[in-house]
């Protein structure tokens, strides 16, 4: 884990506060001041969706999924879905780390107490598609 903030790692400037900043700009500035280990599920999900700081976001998502396969910002399993849709250029470099998570996810998803069947179905579909994506790259 790096002890440097994302701003220090990437040598980015903060967006100047002109009193008219949009929520995305405020979030960006807040994330820039965090170290990788302080990024939340919400931060990582947004980073993956926005396709910014992909290497950091993918690393952190993998760590988070190892702790809780079903974590998500708005619904169970959302982080897995966001990771599946991450920038392929960086994601493919972590396939060896992701493969065991997917195998574990398949098994645990069936026994998990889902809040609704739709979340379970979507999660299993994402895991299945993720496995196929990795197999097709090999």
C-alpha positions, 0 to 999 in steps of 0.5 A: 500500500502506498503512503502517498496520496493519489495527487502525489502518485500521479502528480495531478493538480487539484481543480481550483475551487472557484465556488462553482465546482460541480459534485464530480469536481469536488469528489475528484479533489477529495479522492486526490487527497486520499491514499489508496487504502482510504478509497471507499467502495463508492470511490472505487466504483466511480473511478472504474465507471469514469475510467480514471486512475484505473490501475489504482481502482482495479487494485483496490477493487480486487482487495475489496472483493477478496474481503466481500464478494458482494460489496457494492455502492448501490446494490449487492455485487455492484463492485464486481460489475464495475470491475468487469467493465473496467479498462481492459488495457489494465484489467487483463494484467490482473486476470490471474488475481481475479480468476480465484475471486470469480471461482469463489463468487460462483460458489458463494453466490448460491448460498448468499442471502440476497436482498432480491432475486434480481441482484443474485441473477445479475451477479451470477451473470456478471461472474459468468461473463467475466469468466468467459471474458478471461477465457477468451483472452487466453 
